[in-house]
Amino acid sequence: MTDFWNKFTKKQELRRLVVLLVIVLVLYEACSLMNTILLTFIFTYLIVHWVRLVQRWIPRVPVTLVVLLSYLLLILGLFYVVTDYVPMLVNQLVKMTNSLITFYQSADMHWLMKYLNQFVSSSTLATQARHGVTLAVTTLTNFGTLLVAVAMSVILSFFYTIELRQMNEFSKTFLSSQHLSWFFKDLDFFGKKFVNTFGVVLEAQFFIALTNTALTMIALFFMKMPQIFALGLMVFIMSLVPVAGVIISLVPLSMVGYSVGGIRYIVYLIIVILVIHMIESYVLNPKFMSSRTELPIFYTFVVLLVSEHLFGVWGLIVGVPIFTFLLDIVGVKQIRVHKLPTTRDK
């Protein structure tokens, strides 16, 4: 048994394959926490790189001060979204609902409703109403779950970042374990690979989101839409989801547009979003994603389609990084590591 164990630990390819399967199994069992895990990773990655970037500009600034100010701005931004944007969206939804009720109760619609009643039974209407209530309850539950995941992610990433030097030093002690040093070294190997690939794609999607937001806000300005900054922030957040994010943002934009200019503005917004979606799909995604990940345009699109089918919205975000990560692991394509200055606590 000892000989078998020694042979196993010395075979690097087999050993790393087992470790990779263990990671996949653990993540599968923790799928209910996937929102918190991924959001914590994203917040931590962004803040750590922001701190290192500030250190390049101002080498003597204390890391703790930068972290505290960064999270203060992050919390203020989230607070603004919850207290300003969400009530605005709810208000627009109420106005749109009231407008639709008034429209259906008008005399012009009376004859149409009588005609439709001949073909639609009351049981069908009741079933559709129950489905609508169920959908509303599910949406509210998912929104509450997402808020909890965001709050937990901010807290976890804050404690990780504020003690970054201590975290790095403590994590290195696992590499000198007497019995499982090989396991932790392989975890470190996979972790560095994935952080680099995820970071490359996250940077590309960040620039895509900025471009989408700028184009959308320009269109909203010429349409004289209210709360352009709040709507732009919403578009930016949703644009972090490749391809689908721009389309998803059409729903709240249409609610606001309907209250401003009626059906005509909804048609305008659909045209604007379609144009921006085409720019993202055929220009921005191939340009940024392919250049940063060094993947052909065809592979980029196929990976996005397959990952969205397998993992949903999160698949659109992590699909390309996972694919690039696997290419590097199997030795098909090496990932260029972007070196950043080491964060020093002061």
Beta strands, then each sheet from edge to edge (+ up, - down):
end
